[in-house]
């Protein structure tokens, strides 16, 4: 950590010196009336600069969100949503670099929300895990990765990412239901007929590759409650699919996950948090095209955080194991990671984060880009997020 001290102090200066702003200072999304509906247009820019003691690199993503909503006096609302992004290979998140990340219609009633189109499945709708200074550069389930394979420019994590969120069906076209919060309980259910991403379900089956998944069902539940002065949330999720064009030994994907978090206010200004999450799958390194009878991959993350006004600090630790699949030539792999991060909300629209992240990979056969079966990487980073 010492080699990052001077640079970290320099990067932290805007966080320390910036004034706090009231919520009224927020720049809000553009809203325009369209007949009896409302058109909303917003966007997000997220980027990170990072260094490993030898080289400096940067990555980022620009994202736009548009929605057209019609609300009725009965409480019913009908809307259409579109999200597009342009991203560097390190900032493509879990959508594989899709320009159109989401395109779906939604109907909200007192009974819950119903969606149809390209959107997240139920497993990704109600996650609970460790506190994170900034979700985009979190140790687990990040939008932005900090380590680039110099051979192809893509994230090193493409071989095995620390993802504890059950996002099995990704943004494939699907049908989704999410219940309202009743006595602290929320439920979600989704069905993706295939891996197609043509907005409407049932139009396309997805890529023509061995082990392609179809009929992917996902379900999740979250329960939130007060325990003395603490707020507690727990969640569980599962996913099941059916394999098509499968090779001998391949099968439908099977995913399960769980998480918990406790937030305890020390006073009106300071809240401390503890949490973690876990996931297990028969998809090797969580690649759903590599769901094998002989495969077991699991991952976990634990963390703690302190929220003090506009400041949020977090510490995370996690790891995972991808069991070998001899028939497919897939080796046993392990990963271990840690992160320290400090974020400051500069204005309601701008957030800055500085931190340090480390990953340690090992494989039983083959080599990483450094020519070794082991790969240790660490980096200091500064991240900004601007949203409207």
C-alpha positions as CSV (number, residue, x, y, z in Angstrom):
1,X,0.0,0.0,0.0
2,X,2.9,2.4,0.6
3,X,3.7,2.8,-3.1
4,X,0.2,4.2,-3.6
5,X,0.4,6.6,-0.6
6,X,1.5,9.8,-2.3
7,X,-0.7,9.2,-5.4
8,X,-3.7,8.2,-3.2
9,X,-3.3,11.5,-1.2
10,X,-3.2,13.5,-4.4
11,X,-6.3,11.7,-5.8
12,X,-8.1,12.2,-2.5
13,X,-7.8,15.9,-2.5
14,X,-11.0,16.6,-4.4
15,X,-12.9,14.3,-2.0
16,X,-11.6,16.2,1.0
17,X,-11.9,19.7,-0.3
18,X,-15.3,19.4,-2.1
19,X,-18.3,21.0,-0.3
20,X,-21.5,19.1,0.5
21,X,-24.5,20.0,-1.6
22,X,-28.2,19.7,-0.8
23,X,-30.5,17.4,-2.7
24,X,-32.2,20.4,-4.2
25,X,-29.0,21.1,-6.1
26,X,-29.4,17.8,-8.1
27,X,-29.7,18.0,-11.9
28,X,-32.7,15.9,-12.7
29,X,-33.4,13.8,-15.9
30,X,-35.1,15.7,-18.7
31,X,-38.9,15.2,-18.6
32,X,-41.2,16.1,-21.5
33,X,-44.9,15.6,-21.9
34,X,-46.0,13.5,-24.8
35,X,-49.7,13.5,-25.0
36,X,-50.9,11.9,-21.7
37,X,-47.5,10.3,-21.2
38,X,-44.2,11.6,-19.9
39,X,-40.9,11.0,-21.7
40,X,-37.8,10.9,-19.5
41,X,-34.2,11.0,-20.6
42,X,-31.2,10.5,-18.4
43,X,-27.6,9.3,-18.5
44,X,-24.6,8.1,-16.6
45,X,-20.9,8.5,-17.2
46,X,-18.6,6.2,-15.1
47,X,-14.8,5.9,-15.4
48,X,-11.7,4.8,-13.6
49,X,-8.0,5.5,-13.8
50,X,-5.7,2.9,-12.2
51,X,-2.1,2.1,-11.7
52,X,-0.1,-1.0,-10.6
53,X,3.2,0.6,-9.8
54,X,4.5,0.2,-13.3
55,X,1.7,1.2,-15.8
56,X,-1.2,3.6,-15.8
57,X,-4.5,2.7,-17.5
58,X,-8.0,4.0,-17.7
59,X,-11.5,2.7,-18.7
60,X,-15.0,4.0,-18.7
61,X,-18.6,3.8,-20.0
62,X,-21.2,6.2,-21.1
63,X,-24.8,5.1,-20.7
64,X,-28.2,6.6,-21.7
65,X,-31.6,5.8,-20.3
66,X,-34.9,6.7,-21.9
67,X,-38.5,5.9,-20.7
68,X,-42.0,6.7,-21.8
69,X,-44.6,6.4,-19.0
70,X,-48.4,6.6,-18.9
71,X,-49.9,6.8,-15.4
72,X,-53.6,6.3,-14.5
73,X,-55.7,7.5,-11.6
74,X,-56.2,3.9,-10.6
75,X,-52.5,3.5,-9.7
76,X,-51.7,1.6,-12.9
77,X,-48.7,2.7,-15.0
78,X,-47.5,1.4,-18.3
79,X,-44.0,2.3,-19.5
80,X,-41.3,1.4,-22.1
81,X,-37.6,1.5,-21.2
82,X,-34.4,1.6,-23.3
83,X,-30.8,1.6,-22.0
84,X,-27.8,1.9,-24.4
85,X,-24.1,2.2,-23.6
86,X,-20.7,2.6,-25.2
87,X,-18.0,1.1,-23.1
88,X,-14.3,0.2,-23.1
89,X,-13.8,-3.6,-22.8
90,X,-13.0,-3.3,-19.1
91,X,-16.3,-1.5,-18.4
92,X,-18.8,-3.7,-20.1
93,X,-20.2,-5.3,-16.9
94,X,-22.1,-8.5,-17.2
95,X,-23.8,-7.7,-20.5
96,X,-20.8,-8.7,-22.8
97,X,-20.5,-5.3,-24.3
98,X,-24.1,-5.0,-25.7
99,X,-24.8,-1.5,-27.0
100,X,-28.5,-2.0,-26.1
101,X,-28.4,-3.3,-22.6
102,X,-32.1,-3.1,-21.8
103,X,-35.3,-2.7,-23.8
104,X,-38.5,-3.7,-22.1
105,X,-42.1,-2.8,-21.4
106,X,-43.4,-2.6,-17.8
107,X,-46.8,-2.6,-16.2
108,X,-47.0,-1.6,-12.5
109,X,-50.1,-2.3,-10.4
110,X,-50.8,-2.7,-6.7
111,X,-50.0,-6.4,-7.2
112,X,-46.4,-5.7,-8.4
113,X,-44.4,-5.0,-11.6
114,X,-44.6,-7.1,-14.8
115,X,-41.9,-6.7,-17.4
116,X,-41.3,-8.2,-20.9
117,X,-38.2,-7.7,-22.9
118,X,-34.4,-7.4,-22.5
119,X,-33.9,-7.0,-18.8
120,X,-32.4,-8.6,-15.7
121,X,-33.7,-11.9,-14.4
122,X,-35.2,-12.4,-11.0
123,X,-31.9,-13.5,-9.5
124,X,-30.4,-10.0,-10.1
125,X,-33.4,-8.0,-8.9
126,X,-33.2,-8.4,-5.1
127,X,-29.5,-8.9,-4.3
128,X,-28.2,-8.4,-0.7
129,X,-24.5,-8.5,0.0
130,X,-21.6,-6.6,1.6
131,X,-21.6,-2.8,1.8
132,X,-19.7,-1.2,-1.2
133,X,-18.3,2.3,-1.4
134,X,-19.1,2.2,-5.2
135,X,-20.9,-0.6,-7.0
136,X,-19.2,0.0,-10.3
137,X,-15.7,-0.9,-9.0
138,X,-16.8,-3.3,-6.3
139,X,-14.6,-6.4,-5.7
140,X,-17.6,-8.6,-6.6
141,X,-20.2,-8.1,-9.4
142,X,-18.5,-4.9,-10.7
143,X,-19.4,-2.9,-13.8
144,X,-15.7,-1.9,-14.2
145,X,-12.8,-4.3,-14.0
146,X,-9.3,-3.0,-13.2
147,X,-7.0,-5.6,-14.7
148,X,-6.5,-5.9,-18.5
149,X,-5.0,-8.8,-20.3
150,X,-2.3,-7.2,-22.4
151,X,-2.7,-9.8,-25.1
152,X,-6.3,-9.0,-26.1
153,X,-7.2,-5.9,-24.1
154,X,-10.0,-7.6,-22.3
155,X,-10.5,-8.1,-18.6
156,X,-8.4,-10.8,-16.9
157,X,-11.6,-11.7,-15.1
158,X,-13.1,-13.1,-18.3
159,X,-11.4,-16.4,-17.3
160,X,-13.2,-16.4,-13.9
161,X,-14.9,-13.4,-12.4
162,X,-15.9,-13.0,-8.7
163,X,-19.7,-12.8,-9.3
164,X,-21.9,-13.7,-6.3
165,X,-25.1,-12.4,-7.9
166,X,-27.3,-14.9,-9.6
167,X,-27.5,-13.2,-13.0
168,X,-27.8,-16.4,-15.0
169,X,-30.1,-15.2,-17.8
170,X,-28.3,-11.8,-18.0
171,X,-30.3,-9.5,-20.2
172,X,-31.8,-12.1,-22.5
173,X,-35.4,-11.4,-23.6
174,X,-37.7,-12.7,-20.8
175,X,-40.9,-12.3,-18.8
176,X,-40.4,-11.0,-15.2
177,X,-42.6,-10.4,-12.2
178,X,-41.6,-8.5,-9.0
179,X,-43.9,-8.3,-6.1
180,X,-44.5,-5.2,-3.9
181,X,-42.9,-5.1,-0.4
182,X,-45.4,-6.7,2.0
183,X,-44.4,-6.9,5.6
184,X,-40.7,-6.7,4.5
185,X,-41.0,-9.6,2.0
186,X,-40.3,-9.1,-1.7
187,X,-40.4,-11.9,-4.4
188,X,-39.4,-12.1,-8.0
189,X,-39.8,-14.6,-10.8
190,X,-38.6,-14.7,-14.4
191,X,-38.6,-16.9,-17.4
192,X,-36.3,-16.6,-20.4
193,X,-37.2,-19.0,-23.2
194,X,-33.7,-18.7,-24.7
195,X,-30.6,-16.6,-24.8
196,X,-32.0,-14.4,-27.6
197,X,-31.7,-10.6,-27.2
198,X,-34.3,-9.4,-29.7
199,X,-36.5,-7.7,-27.1
200,X,-39.5,-10.0,-27.5
201,X,-39.2,-13.5,-25.9
202,X,-39.5,-16.6,-28.1
203,X,-38.1,-14.9,-31.3
204,X,-34.6,-16.3,-31.2
205,X,-32.9,-19.1,-29.2
206,X,-29.5,-17.3,-28.9
207,X,-26.0,-18.2,-30.1
208,X,-25.5,-21.4,-32.0
209,X,-23.0,-22.9,-29.6
210,X,-22.8,-26.2,-27.7
211,X,-24.4,-26.0,-24.3
212,X,-26.7,-23.1,-25.2
213,X,-29.3,-22.6,-22.4
214,X,-33.1,-22.5,-22.9
215,X,-36.1,-22.3,-20.6
216,X,-34.2,-20.4,-17.9
217,X,-36.3,-20.0,-14.7
218,X,-35.1,-17.7,-12.0
219,X,-36.6,-16.9,-8.6
220,X,-35.5,-14.8,-5.7
221,X,-36.8,-13.5,-2.3
222,X,-35.7,-10.8,0.1
223,X,-36.8,-10.3,3.6
224,X,-36.0,-7.0,5.4
225,X,-36.7,-6.4,9.1
226,X,-35.7,-4.3,12.1
227,X,-33.8,-6.0,15.0
228,X,-33.5,-3.6,17.9
229,X,-31.8,-0.5,16.3
230,X,-30.4,-2.5,13.4
231,X,-31.8,-3.0,9.9
232,X,-31.4,-6.6,8.6
233,X,-31.9,-7.9,5.1
234,X,-31.4,-11.5,3.8
235,X,-32.0,-12.9,0.3
236,X,-31.9,-16.1,-1.6
237,X,-32.0,-16.8,-5.4
238,X,-32.0,-19.8,-7.7
239,X,-31.9,-20.5,-11.5
240,X,-32.5,-23.6,-13.6
241,X,-32.1,-24.0,-17.3
242,X,-32.1,-26.6,-20.1
243,X,-29.1,-27.2,-22.3
244,X,-29.4,-27.4,-26.1
245,X,-26.9,-28.6,-28.7
246,X,-25.1,-30.2,-25.7
247,X,-21.9,-32.2,-25.8
248,X,-21.6,-35.4,-23.8
249,X,-21.6,-34.5,-20.1
250,X,-23.2,-31.1,-20.5
251,X,-26.5,-30.2,-18.8
252,X,-28.9,-27.4,-18.0
253,X,-27.5,-24.7,-15.8
254,X,-28.2,-24.8,-12.1
255,X,-27.4,-21.7,-9.9
256,X,-28.1,-20.9,-6.3
257,X,-27.1,-17.9,-4.2
258,X,-27.7,-16.2,-0.9
259,X,-26.7,-13.0,1.0
260,X,-27.2,-11.1,4.2
261,X,-26.5,-7.6,5.5
262,X,-26.9,-5.7,8.8
263,X,-26.9,-1.9,9.1
264,X,-26.5,-0.4,12.6
265,X,-26.7,3.3,13.2
266,X,-24.3,4.5,15.9
267,X,-25.9,7.9,15.9
268,X,-27.8,10.2,13.5
269,X,-24.7,10.7,11.3
270,X,-22.8,7.4,11.4
271,X,-24.0,3.9,10.3
272,X,-21.8,0.8,10.3
273,X,-22.6,-2.2,8.1
274,X,-21.6,-5.9,7.7
275,X,-22.6,-8.2,4.9
276,X,-21.7,-10.9,2.5
277,X,-23.0,-13.2,-0.3
278,X,-22.4,-16.6,-1.8
279,X,-23.1,-18.4,-5.0
280,X,-22.7,-21.9,-6.4
281,X,-23.3,-23.2,-9.9
282,X,-22.6,-26.1,-12.2
283,X,-21.5,-23.6,-14.9
284,X,-17.7,-23.7,-15.0
285,X,-16.4,-20.3,-13.8
286,X,-20.1,-19.1,-14.1
287,X,-20.0,-19.4,-17.9
288,X,-23.5,-20.8,-18.7
289,X,-22.3,-22.4,-21.9
290,X,-20.1,-24.6,-19.8
291,X,-22.6,-26.2,-17.5
292,X,-21.3,-29.7,-16.9
293,X,-22.4,-32.7,-14.8
294,X,-18.9,-32.8,-13.3
295,X,-18.5,-29.1,-12.7
296,X,-19.0,-27.1,-9.5
297,X,-18.0,-23.4,-9.2
298,X,-18.6,-21.4,-6.0
299,X,-17.7,-17.8,-4.9
300,X,-18.2,-15.7,-1.8
301,X,-17.6,-12.2,-0.6
302,X,-17.6,-10.5,2.8
303,X,-17.4,-6.9,3.7
304,X,-17.8,-4.1,6.2
305,X,-18.6,-0.4,5.7
306,X,-19.0,2.9,7.4
307,X,-21.4,5.6,6.2
308,X,-20.8,9.1,7.5
309,X,-22.8,11.8,5.8
310,X,-21.5,12.2,2.3
311,X,-18.6,9.7,3.0
312,X,-18.7,5.9,2.6
313,X,-15.8,3.6,3.3
314,X,-15.8,-0.2,2.6
315,X,-13.5,-3.2,2.9
316,X,-14.2,-6.4,1.0
317,X,-12.6,-9.8,0.8
318,X,-13.7,-12.7,-1.4
319,X,-12.7,-15.7,-3.4
320,X,-13.9,-18.7,-5.5
321,X,-13.1,-22.1,-6.8
322,X,-13.9,-23.5,-10.3
323,X,-13.7,-27.3,-10.1
324,X,-11.9,-29.1,-13.0
325,X,-13.9,-30.6,-15.9
326,X,-11.5,-33.2,-17.3
327,X,-13.6,-34.2,-20.3
328,X,-13.7,-30.6,-21.5
329,X,-10.0,-29.8,-20.7
330,X,-11.1,-27.1,-18.1
331,X,-8.6,-26.9,-15.3
332,X,-9.2,-26.4,-11.6
333,X,-8.9,-22.6,-10.9
334,X,-8.9,-20.5,-7.7
335,X,-9.2,-16.8,-7.1
336,X,-8.8,-14.6,-4.1
337,X,-9.4,-10.9,-3.8
338,X,-9.5,-7.9,-1.5
339,X,-10.5,-4.2,-1.8
340,X,-10.4,-1.0,0.3
341,X,-12.3,1.9,-1.0
342,X,-13.4,5.4,0.2
343,X,-16.1,7.4,-1.6
344,X,-17.4,10.9,-1.3
345,X,-20.7,12.2,-2.8
346,X,-19.6,15.6,-4.1
347,X,-23.0,16.6,-5.4
348,X,-26.2,14.6,-5.7
349,X,-25.1,13.9,-9.3
350,X,-21.3,13.3,-8.8
351,X,-19.5,10.7,-6.7
352,X,-15.7,10.2,-6.4
353,X,-14.1,7.0,-5.1
354,X,-10.4,6.1,-4.4
355,X,-9.2,2.7,-3.5
356,X,-7.0,-0.3,-3.8
357,X,-7.8,-3.7,-5.2
358,X,-5.9,-7.0,-5.4
359,X,-6.6,-10.4,-7.1
360,X,-4.7,-13.6,-6.9
361,X,-5.4,-16.3,-9.5
362,X,-4.1,-19.9,-9.6
363,X,-4.8,-22.8,-12.1
364,X,-3.8,-26.4,-12.0
365,X,-2.9,-26.6,-15.7
366,X,-2.0,-24.1,-18.4
367,X,-0.8,-20.5,-17.8
368,X,-2.1,-17.0,-17.6
369,X,-0.8,-14.2,-19.8
370,X,2.4,-13.9,-17.7
371,X,3.3,-17.5,-18.7
372,X,2.7,-18.8,-15.2
373,X,-0.1,-20.8,-13.5
374,X,-0.2,-18.1,-10.9
375,X,-1.1,-14.4,-11.4
376,X,-1.0,-11.8,-8.7
377,X,-2.3,-8.3,-9.5
378,X,-2.9,-5.2,-7.5
379,X,-3.8,-1.6,-8.3
380,X,-4.7,1.7,-6.9
381,X,-7.6,3.5,-8.5
382,X,-9.7,6.6,-8.7
383,X,-13.2,6.4,-10.0
384,X,-15.9,9.0,-10.8
385,X,-19.6,8.6,-11.5
386,X,-21.7,11.3,-12.9
387,X,-25.5,10.6,-13.4
388,X,-28.5,12.6,-14.4
